């Protein structure tokens, strides 16, 4: 998923359709309001700072990703862990980011 391009699209849609309550764009994108865009069953764009990916991953901003009750990724140098190893989590995040 490209966070940058989605953010640009979100900006243009907000200007064009800001007054609409719900807009069906295609089979994968539903515009609910200026703060919520339903992309598919796995991705919901809430606003420029919060993206709900699935029940285990919430993207808060470029520095904070909530993975589950045990893991919060803060930045490339700090991962808050509870009974998990830093190394394996960093590798998992790397593949998810790509």
C-alpha positions in Angstrom: 0.0 0.0 0.0 1.3 3.4 -0.9 0.6 5.8 2.0 1.9 8.8 0.1 -0.4 8.4 -3.0 -3.4 7.6 -0.9 -2.8 10.7 1.1 -2.8 12.8 -2.1 -5.9 11.1 -3.4 -7.6 11.7 -0.1 -6.9 15.4 -0.3 -8.4 15.8 -3.8 -11.4 13.8 -2.9 -12.0 15.8 0.2 -12.1 19.0 -1.9 -14.3 17.5 -4.6 -16.8 15.6 -2.5 -16.6 17.2 0.9 -20.3 17.8 1.1 -21.3 14.2 0.2 -22.2 11.8 3.0 -21.3 8.6 1.1 -19.8 8.1 -2.3 -19.2 4.7 -4.0 -16.1 5.2 -6.1 -15.6 1.6 -7.3 -15.8 -1.9 -6.0 -12.8 -1.3 -3.7 -13.3 2.3 -2.5 -16.2 3.8 -0.6 -16.0 7.4 0.6 -18.1 7.6 3.8 -17.2 11.1 4.9 -14.3 13.5 5.1 -12.7 11.3 7.8 -13.5 7.7 6.7 -12.7 5.9 3.5 -13.4 2.2 3.2 -10.8 0.7 0.8 -11.5 -3.0 1.2 -12.1 -5.6 3.9 -8.5 -5.1 5.2 -7.9 -1.3 4.9 -10.0 1.6 6.3 -8.5 5.1 6.0 -9.8 7.1 9.0 -7.9 10.3 8.5 -4.4 11.4 7.6 -3.0 10.0 10.9 -5.0 6.7 11.4 -5.3 3.8 9.0 -7.0 0.6 10.2 -5.4 -2.3 8.4 -7.0 -5.3 10.1 -7.7 -6.4 13.7 -4.0 -6.7 14.4 -2.5 -3.6 12.7 -3.4 0.1 13.1 -1.2 2.7 11.4 -1.3 5.8 13.6 1.3 7.9 11.9 4.7 7.5 10.3 6.3 6.8 13.7 3.7 4.8 15.6 2.1 1.5 14.5 -0.1 -0.5 16.9 0.3 -4.1 16.0 -1.5 -5.8 18.9 -1.7 -5.7 22.7 1.9 -6.8 22.9 3.7 -4.9 20.3 3.8 -1.2 19.4 6.3 -0.1 16.7 7.5 3.4 17.6 10.2 4.0 15.0 13.0 2.2 13.4 15.0 2.3 16.7 12.4 1.7 19.3 9.8 -1.2 19.5 7.7 -1.6 22.6 7.5 -5.3 23.3 5.8 -7.6 25.8 7.2 -11.1 25.7 8.4 -10.9 22.1 11.9 -10.6 20.6 13.0 -7.3 19.0 14.8 -9.0 16.2 11.9 -11.1 14.9 9.5 -8.2 15.2 11.8 -5.9 13.3 12.1 -8.4 10.5 8.3 -8.9 10.4 7.7 -5.2 10.1 10.3 -4.9 7.3 8.4 -7.3 5.1 5.0 -5.6 6.0 6.4 -2.2 5.1 7.5 -3.4 1.7 
